[in-house]
């Protein structure tokens, strides 16, 4: 039994390593091209700081990132000041620039919901599920103060007790948005300029959705 348990442990470790390797490879393939748009030294890292691709900024395989990392100019130990930009699944770290343009995001609900992000290194777009669109609509509407899980459950499900469901959905959403979405409370990073693009009529806003936050938004439209 001991030998079987040891073998199972080794197999589990190998599976975790393989998943990590695939995750880094996907990040390298999907986002590594942004390095060609950046004139300064830069690197693409995952959310834990593992380096997927670099162009002169890093020599190590992992960089220590603070837990509360946000877009903007950040001082990283052993590296110095870098400009941090969110990427799907990770971050772009750039050598300091004299006038960073910052990051802009548009939650587009005019048709199929999606979010557009524009940063110094270029734009990217991700489609959203209707549930994720509802959550973002509530979070953006709350402003800098953000919302806790119970308040979001009330905004989306009209039931503040459904915090487990909300946290699970927000965990999936953060895998898409990375550092754009902060926690405790849930809010958009203050360094990100964000806007919501709504359809011309209330009937066209997330058809079929019954979330209170959506119902109120429809009432403000023709």
QUIHUQUI-V722514 format. One record per pair of residues at least 12 apart in sequence whose C-alpha atoms are under 8 Angstrom apart, sorted by the first residue. I is the first residue (numbers start at 1). GAP is how many residues later the second one is. If there is no record, write none. Layout:
i/gap
I/GAP
I/GAP
//
This chain:
i/gap
24/22
24/26
24/27
24/28
25/27
27/19
27/25
27/61
27/62
27/63
28/16
28/24
28/25
31/13
31/56
31/57
32/12
32/20
32/21
34/87
34/88
35/19
35/20
35/86
37/84
37/85
38/56
38/83
40/54
40/55
40/56
41/13
41/14
41/15
41/16
41/53
41/54
42/12
42/13
42/14
42/15
42/16
42/50
42/51
42/52
42/53
43/12
43/13
43/14
43/15
43/49
43/50
43/51
44/46
44/47
44/48
44/49
45/17
45/45
45/46
45/47
45/48
46/43
46/44
46/45
47/42
47/43
47/44
47/131
48/16
48/17
49/13
49/14
49/15
49/16
50/12
50/13
51/12
57/37
57/38
58/21
64/12
64/13
68/114
69/110
70/14
70/109
70/110
70/119
70/121
71/12
71/13
71/14
71/15
71/31
71/32
71/108
71/109
71/118
71/120
71/121
72/12
72/13
72/30
72/119
73/23
81/14
81/15
82/12
82/13
82/14
83/12
83/13
83/14
83/17
85/18
85/34
85/35
86/91
86/92
86/93
86/94
87/90
87/91
88/87
88/88
88/89
88/90
89/86
89/87
89/88
89/89
90/88
90/89
91/87
91/88
100/20
101/18
101/19
102/17
102/18
102/89
102/90
103/14
103/15
103/16
103/17
103/88
103/89
103/90
104/13
104/14
104/15
104/88
104/89
104/90
105/12
105/13
105/87
105/88
105/89
105/90
106/88
106/89
106/90
106/91
107/26
107/29
107/30
107/87
107/88
107/89
107/90
108/88
108/89
108/90
109/24
109/87
109/88
109/89
109/90
109/96
109/97
110/87
110/88
110/89
110/90
110/94
110/95
111/88
111/93
111/94
111/95
112/15
113/14
113/15
113/16
113/17
113/20
113/93
114/12
114/13
114/14
114/19
115/12
115/13
126/50
130/76
130/79
131/38
132/37
132/38
132/41
134/22
134/77
134/79
134/80
135/17
135/21
135/35
137/59
137/76
137/77
138/14
138/17
138/18
138/75
139/13
139/47
139/48
139/49
140/47
140/48
140/54
142/45
143/44
143/45
144/43
144/44
144/46
145/40
145/42
146/39
146/40
146/41
146/42
147/38
147/39
147/40
148/36
148/37
148/38
149/14
149/17
149/18
149/36
149/37
150/12
150/13
152/14
153/13
154/58
155/56
155/57
155/58
156/55
156/56
156/57
157/54
157/55
158/53
158/54
180/12
200/21
200/22
201/17
201/20
201/21
202/15
202/16
202/17
202/18
202/19
202/20
203/15
205/13
//
